[in-house]
Amino acid sequence: MAGVEKQTTIGQFQSFIREVYGVPNDRHFSLWDMLSNMERFTMRGLKGIRKNDYNKAKYNLLVSLSWFASILNRLHIDLEDAAWKRFPYMCSYCASCPCECREKGIKSRQDTKLDEGKRPASLEGFQDMFEKIYPSEQRTTEHAGIHLAEELGEFSEAVLGYMGEHREETFQELMLEAADIFSCMIGVFNSMKTSLSEELSMMFHNGCHVCHKSPCCCGFQSILAFDS
Protein backbone atom coordinates (compact mmCIF):
# COMPACT_ATOMS: atom_id res chain seq x y z
CA MET A 1 0.00 0.00 0.00
CA ALA A 2 1.29 3.43 -0.91
CA GLY A 3 2.27 5.67 1.99
CA VAL A 4 4.33 8.74 2.82
CA GLU A 5 7.48 8.17 4.88
CA LYS A 6 8.75 10.75 7.35
CA GLN A 7 11.98 11.12 5.35
CA THR A 8 10.09 11.61 2.10
CA THR A 9 11.45 13.79 -0.66
CA ILE A 10 9.22 16.31 -2.40
CA GLY A 11 9.38 14.15 -5.52
CA GLN A 12 8.30 11.06 -3.60
CA PHE A 13 5.35 12.94 -2.15
CA GLN A 14 4.28 14.03 -5.64
CA SER A 15 4.60 10.41 -6.81
CA PHE A 16 2.47 9.25 -3.90
CA ILE A 17 -0.24 11.76 -4.79
CA ARG A 18 -0.11 10.61 -8.42
CA GLU A 19 -0.43 6.94 -7.44
CA VAL A 20 -3.30 7.47 -4.98
CA TYR A 21 -5.27 10.33 -6.57
CA GLY A 22 -4.18 10.39 -10.21
CA VAL A 23 -6.96 8.15 -11.54
CA PRO A 24 -9.90 9.72 -9.64
CA ASN A 25 -8.57 13.21 -10.37
CA ASP A 26 -8.39 12.47 -14.11
CA ARG A 27 -11.89 11.00 -14.09
CA HIS A 28 -13.67 13.53 -11.90
CA PHE A 29 -11.84 16.85 -11.79
CA SER A 30 -10.74 19.53 -14.22
CA LEU A 31 -7.76 21.73 -13.42
CA TRP A 32 -10.22 24.41 -12.28
CA ASP A 33 -11.92 21.94 -9.92
CA MET A 34 -8.59 21.04 -8.33
CA LEU A 35 -7.61 24.70 -7.99
CA SER A 36 -10.97 25.41 -6.35
CA ASN A 37 -10.42 22.57 -3.86
CA MET A 38 -6.92 23.81 -3.09
CA GLU A 39 -8.35 27.26 -2.36
CA ARG A 40 -11.23 25.73 -0.38
CA PHE A 41 -9.01 23.83 2.03
CA THR A 42 -6.42 26.60 2.33
CA MET A 43 -9.17 28.95 3.50
CA ARG A 44 -10.33 26.36 6.02
CA GLY A 45 -6.77 26.09 7.27
CA LEU A 46 -6.54 29.86 7.67
CA LYS A 47 -9.82 29.82 9.55
CA GLY A 48 -8.19 27.36 11.96
CA ILE A 49 -5.33 29.80 12.48
CA ARG A 50 -7.76 32.66 13.12
CA LYS A 51 -9.55 30.57 15.74
CA ASN A 52 -6.28 29.37 17.24
CA ASP A 53 -7.22 25.80 16.34
CA TYR A 54 -3.94 24.55 14.95
CA ASN A 55 -5.16 20.97 14.56
CA LYS A 56 -7.85 22.21 12.18
CA ALA A 57 -5.30 24.42 10.46
CA LYS A 58 -2.80 21.60 9.95
CA TYR A 59 -5.37 19.10 8.73
CA ASN A 60 -6.89 21.39 6.13
CA LEU A 61 -3.55 22.74 4.92
CA LEU A 62 -2.34 19.17 4.40
CA VAL A 63 -5.40 18.45 2.27
CA SER A 64 -4.75 21.68 0.37
CA LEU A 65 -1.16 20.59 -0.20
CA SER A 66 -2.39 17.31 -1.69
CA TRP A 67 -4.57 19.22 -4.16
CA PHE A 68 -1.61 21.48 -4.93
CA ALA A 69 0.53 18.44 -5.73
CA SER A 70 -2.30 17.11 -7.93
CA ILE A 71 -2.33 20.37 -9.90
CA LEU A 72 1.42 20.23 -10.43
CA ASN A 73 1.21 16.58 -11.46
CA ARG A 74 -1.46 17.46 -14.03
CA LEU A 75 0.83 20.18 -15.41
CA HIS A 76 3.97 18.02 -15.16
CA ILE A 77 5.76 20.46 -12.87
CA ASP A 78 8.56 19.11 -10.66
CA LEU A 79 7.97 21.00 -7.40
CA GLU A 80 11.35 20.20 -5.88
CA ASP A 81 13.18 21.49 -8.94
CA ALA A 82 11.02 24.62 -9.11
CA ALA A 83 11.48 25.35 -5.39
CA TRP A 84 15.23 24.84 -5.50
CA LYS A 85 15.74 27.08 -8.53
CA ARG A 86 13.63 29.79 -6.90
CA PHE A 87 15.16 29.46 -3.41
CA PRO A 88 18.71 28.03 -3.71
CA TYR A 89 19.30 28.32 0.05
CA MET A 90 18.69 32.06 -0.15
CA CYS A 91 15.86 34.56 -0.44
CA SER A 92 14.58 34.72 -4.01
CA TYR A 93 14.57 38.53 -3.83
CA CYS A 94 17.61 39.75 -1.87
CA ALA A 95 19.71 36.57 -2.47
CA SER A 96 20.68 36.37 1.22
CA CYS A 97 20.27 33.78 3.97
CA PRO A 98 18.69 34.82 6.21
CA CYS A 99 16.59 37.25 4.18
CA GLU A 100 17.82 40.86 4.42
CA CYS A 101 15.14 42.53 2.29
CA ARG A 102 13.77 44.64 5.15
CA GLU A 103 17.13 45.58 6.69
CA LYS A 104 18.74 46.57 3.39
CA GLY A 105 15.63 48.03 1.80
CA ILE A 106 16.11 45.93 -1.34
CA LYS A 107 14.18 47.54 -4.20
CA SER A 108 14.94 45.13 -7.05
CA ARG A 109 15.42 41.38 -7.35
CA GLN A 110 19.03 40.28 -6.99
CA ASP A 111 20.68 37.49 -8.98
CA THR A 112 20.75 34.08 -7.29
CA LYS A 113 23.29 31.34 -7.95
CA LEU A 114 22.72 27.61 -7.62
CA ASP A 115 25.07 25.60 -5.44
CA GLU A 116 23.91 22.01 -5.89
CA GLY A 117 26.01 20.97 -2.91
CA LYS A 118 23.54 22.79 -0.64
CA ARG A 119 20.41 21.26 -2.16
CA PRO A 120 18.34 19.57 0.59
CA ALA A 121 17.86 15.84 0.20
CA SER A 122 14.37 15.61 1.75
CA LEU A 123 11.20 17.57 2.40
CA GLU A 124 12.36 17.96 5.99
CA GLY A 125 15.60 19.44 4.66
CA PHE A 126 13.67 21.95 2.57
CA GLN A 127 11.61 22.94 5.62
CA ASP A 128 14.82 23.51 7.56
CA MET A 129 16.22 25.53 4.64
CA PHE A 130 13.18 27.82 4.58
CA GLU A 131 13.43 28.29 8.34
CA LYS A 132 16.99 29.52 7.87
CA ILE A 133 16.05 31.84 5.00
CA TYR A 134 12.89 33.20 6.66
CA PRO A 135 13.20 32.67 10.46
CA SER A 136 9.78 31.98 11.94
CA GLU A 137 10.43 34.07 15.04
CA GLN A 138 10.35 37.16 12.85
CA ARG A 139 6.62 36.77 12.13
CA THR A 140 3.42 35.55 13.73
CA THR A 141 1.50 32.53 12.50
CA GLU A 142 -1.27 34.92 11.45
CA HIS A 143 1.20 36.90 9.35
CA ALA A 144 2.48 33.70 7.74
CA GLY A 145 -1.13 32.75 6.97
CA ILE A 146 -1.84 36.11 5.34
CA HIS A 147 1.25 35.71 3.19
CA LEU A 148 0.03 32.25 2.15
CA ALA A 149 -3.35 33.69 1.16
CA GLU A 150 -1.61 36.39 -0.89
CA GLU A 151 0.50 33.83 -2.74
CA LEU A 152 -2.52 31.60 -3.30
CA GLY A 153 -4.13 34.46 -5.18
CA GLU A 154 -1.03 34.94 -7.31
CA PHE A 155 -0.77 31.20 -7.99
CA SER A 156 -4.43 31.11 -9.05
CA GLU A 157 -3.87 34.05 -11.38
CA ALA A 158 -0.82 32.30 -12.86
CA VAL A 159 -2.83 29.12 -13.53
CA LEU A 160 -5.61 31.12 -15.15
CA GLY A 161 -3.08 33.11 -17.16
CA TYR A 162 -1.32 30.06 -18.52
CA MET A 163 -4.52 28.15 -19.34
CA GLY A 164 -5.82 31.21 -21.15
CA GLU A 165 -2.69 31.87 -23.21
CA HIS A 166 -0.73 28.58 -23.35
CA ARG A 167 2.56 30.45 -23.76
CA GLU A 168 5.94 29.33 -22.46
CA GLU A 169 6.42 32.66 -20.68
CA THR A 170 3.25 32.24 -18.65
CA PHE A 171 4.16 28.63 -17.87
CA GLN A 172 7.49 29.77 -16.46
CA GLU A 173 5.65 32.34 -14.34
CA LEU A 174 3.36 29.58 -13.11
CA MET A 175 6.37 27.55 -11.93
CA LEU A 176 7.72 30.57 -10.03
CA GLU A 177 4.39 31.07 -8.31
CA ALA A 178 4.24 27.36 -7.46
CA ALA A 179 7.61 27.69 -5.71
CA ASP A 180 6.44 30.82 -3.88
CA ILE A 181 3.25 29.27 -2.53
CA PHE A 182 5.17 26.17 -1.45
CA SER A 183 7.60 28.34 0.51
CA CYS A 184 4.66 30.10 2.19
CA MET A 185 2.96 26.80 3.02
CA ILE A 186 6.15 25.63 4.70
CA GLY A 187 6.40 29.04 6.38
CA VAL A 188 3.04 28.47 8.07
CA PHE A 189 4.17 25.06 9.36
CA ASN A 190 7.43 26.59 10.60
CA SER A 191 5.43 29.25 12.42
CA MET A 192 3.32 26.52 14.02
CA LYS A 193 6.56 24.69 14.99
CA THR A 194 5.30 21.63 13.15
CA SER A 195 7.17 19.16 10.94
CA LEU A 196 5.42 19.04 7.58
CA SER A 197 6.92 15.69 6.61
CA GLU A 198 5.94 14.14 9.93
CA GLU A 199 2.36 15.37 9.60
CA LEU A 200 2.16 14.05 6.04
CA SER A 201 3.51 10.65 7.12
CA MET A 202 0.81 10.38 9.78
CA MET A 203 -2.02 11.54 7.53
CA PHE A 204 -1.04 9.55 4.44
CA HIS A 205 0.54 6.47 6.02
CA ASN A 206 -1.87 4.12 4.26
CA GLY A 207 -3.10 5.40 0.92
CA CYS A 208 -5.90 7.98 0.85
CA HIS A 209 -6.39 9.61 4.24
CA VAL A 210 -10.16 8.98 4.05
CA CYS A 211 -10.76 5.60 2.36
CA HIS A 212 -7.20 4.24 2.86
CA LYS A 213 -7.18 2.85 -0.66
CA SER A 214 -4.69 3.26 -3.48
CA PRO A 215 -5.98 4.46 -5.87
CA CYS A 216 -8.50 6.45 -3.84
CA CYS A 217 -12.03 5.05 -3.96
CA CYS A 218 -13.86 8.00 -2.41
CA GLY A 219 -16.99 8.80 -4.38
CA PHE A 220 -17.33 12.12 -6.19
CA GLN A 221 -20.23 13.25 -4.01
CA SER A 222 -18.40 12.35 -0.80
CA ILE A 223 -15.46 14.47 -1.88
CA LEU A 224 -17.74 17.42 -2.62
CA ALA A 225 -19.32 17.09 0.81
CA PHE A 226 -16.06 16.49 2.66
CA ASP A 227 -15.74 18.68 5.75
CA SER A 228 -13.37 18.94 8.69
C-alpha positions in Angstrom: 0.0 0.0 0.0 1.3 3.4 -0.9 2.3 5.7 2.0 4.3 8.7 2.8 7.5 8.2 4.9 8.8 10.8 7.3 12.0 11.1 5.4 10.1 11.6 2.1 11.4 13.8 -0.7 9.2 16.3 -2.4 9.4 14.1 -5.5 8.3 11.1 -3.6 5.3 12.9 -2.2 4.3 14.0 -5.6 4.6 10.4 -6.8 2.5 9.2 -3.9 -0.2 11.8 -4.8 -0.1 10.6 -8.4 -0.4 6.9 -7.4 -3.3 7.5 -5.0 -5.3 10.3 -6.6 -4.2 10.4 -10.2 -7.0 8.1 -11.5 -9.9 9.7 -9.6 -8.6 13.2 -10.4 -8.4 12.5 -14.1 -11.9 11.0 -14.1 -13.7 13.5 -11.9 -11.8 16.9 -11.8 -10.7 19.5 -14.2 -7.8 21.7 -13.4 -10.2 24.4 -12.3 -11.9 21.9 -9.9 -8.6 21.0 -8.3 -7.6 24.7 -8.0 -11.0 25.4 -6.3 -10.4 22.6 -3.9 -6.9 23.8 -3.1 -8.3 27.3 -2.4 -11.2 25.7 -0.4 -9.0 23.8 2.0 -6.4 26.6 2.3 -9.2 28.9 3.5 -10.3 26.4 6.0 -6.8 26.1 7.3 -6.5 29.9 7.7 -9.8 29.8 9.6 -8.2 27.4 12.0 -5.3 29.8 12.5 -7.8 32.7 13.1 -9.6 30.6 15.7 -6.3 29.4 17.2 -7.2 25.8 16.3 -3.9 24.5 14.9 -5.2 21.0 14.6 -7.8 22.2 12.2 -5.3 24.4 10.5 -2.8 21.6 10.0 -5.4 19.1 8.7 -6.9 21.4 6.1 -3.6 22.7 4.9 -2.3 19.2 4.4 -5.4 18.4 2.3 -4.8 21.7 0.4 -1.2 20.6 -0.2 -2.4 17.3 -1.7 -4.6 19.2 -4.2 -1.6 21.5 -4.9 0.5 18.4 -5.7 -2.3 17.1 -7.9 -2.3 20.4 -9.9 1.4 20.2 -10.4 1.2 16.6 -11.5 -1.5 17.5 -14.0 0.8 20.2 -15.4 4.0 18.0 -15.2 5.8 20.5 -12.9 8.6 19.1 -10.7 8.0 21.0 -7.4 11.3 20.2 -5.9 13.2 21.5 -8.9 11.0 24.6 -9.1 11.5 25.3 -5.4 15.2 24.8 -5.5 15.7 27.1 -8.5 13.6 29.8 -6.9 15.2 29.5 -3.4 18.7 28.0 -3.7 19.3 28.3 0.0 18.7 32.1 -0.1 15.9 34.6 -0.4 14.6 34.7 -4.0 14.6 38.5 -3.8 17.6 39.7 -1.9 19.7 36.6 -2.5 20.7 36.4 1.2 20.3 33.8 4.0 18.7 34.8 6.2 16.6 37.2 4.2 17.8 40.9 4.4 15.1 42.5 2.3 13.8 44.6 5.1 17.1 45.6 6.7 18.7 46.6 3.4 15.6 48.0 1.8 16.1 45.9 -1.3 14.2 47.5 -4.2 14.9 45.1 -7.1 15.4 41.4 -7.4 19.0 40.3 -7.0 20.7 37.5 -9.0 20.7 34.1 -7.3 23.3 31.3 -7.9 22.7 27.6 -7.6 25.1 25.6 -5.4 23.9 22.0 -5.9 26.0 21.0 -2.9 23.5 22.8 -0.6 20.4 21.3 -2.2 18.3 19.6 0.6 17.9 15.8 0.2 14.4 15.6 1.7 11.2 17.6 2.4 12.4 18.0 6.0 15.6 19.4 4.7 13.7 21.9 2.6 11.6 22.9 5.6 14.8 23.5 7.6 16.2 25.5 4.6 13.2 27.8 4.6 13.4 28.3 8.3 17.0 29.5 7.9 16.0 31.8 5.0 12.9 33.2 6.7 13.2 32.7 10.5 9.8 32.0 11.9 10.4 34.1 15.0 10.4 37.2 12.8 6.6 36.8 12.1 3.4 35.5 13.7 1.5 32.5 12.5 -1.3 34.9 11.4 1.2 36.9 9.3 2.5 33.7 7.7 -1.1 32.8 7.0 -1.8 36.1 5.3 1.2 35.7 3.2 0.0 32.2 2.1 -3.4 33.7 1.2 -1.6 36.4 -0.9 0.5 33.8 -2.7 -2.5 31.6 -3.3 -4.1 34.5 -5.2 -1.0 34.9 -7.3 -0.8 31.2 -8.0 -4.4 31.1 -9.1 -3.9 34.1 -11.4 -0.8 32.3 -12.9 -2.8 29.1 -13.5 -5.6 31.1 -15.1 -3.1 33.1 -17.2 -1.3 30.1 -18.5 -4.5 28.1 -19.3 -5.8 31.2 -21.2 -2.7 31.9 -23.2 -0.7 28.6 -23.3 2.6 30.4 -23.8 5.9 29.3 -22.5 6.4 32.7 -20.7 3.2 32.2 -18.6 4.2 28.6 -17.9 7.5 29.8 -16.5 5.6 32.3 -14.3 3.4 29.6 -13.1 6.4 27.5 -11.9 7.7 30.6 -10.0 4.4 31.1 -8.3 4.2 27.4 -7.5 7.6 27.7 -5.7 6.4 30.8 -3.9 3.3 29.3 -2.5 5.2 26.2 -1.5 7.6 28.3 0.5 4.7 30.1 2.2 3.0 26.8 3.0 6.1 25.6 4.7 6.4 29.0 6.4 3.0 28.5 8.1 4.2 25.1 9.4 7.4 26.6 10.6 5.4 29.3 12.4 3.3 26.5 14.0 6.6 24.7 15.0 5.3 21.6 13.2 7.2 19.2 10.9 5.4 19.0 7.6 6.9 15.7 6.6 5.9 14.1 9.9 2.4 15.4 9.6 2.2 14.0 6.0 3.5 10.7 7.1 0.8 10.4 9.8 -2.0 11.5 7.5 -1.0 9.5 4.4 0.5 6.5 6.0 -1.9 4.1 4.3 -3.1 5.4 0.9 -5.9 8.0 0.8 -6.4 9.6 4.2 -10.2 9.0 4.1 -10.8 5.6 2.4 -7.2 4.2 2.9 -7.2 2.9 -0.7 -4.7 3.3 -3.5 -6.0 4.5 -5.9 -8.5 6.5 -3.8 -12.0 5.1 -4.0 -13.9 8.0 -2.4 -17.0 8.8 -4.4 -17.3 12.1 -6.2 -20.2 13.2 -4.0 -18.4 12.3 -0.8 -15.5 14.5 -1.9 -17.7 17.4 -2.6 -19.3 17.1 0.8 -16.1 16.5 2.7 -15.7 18.7 5.7 -13.4 18.9 8.7 
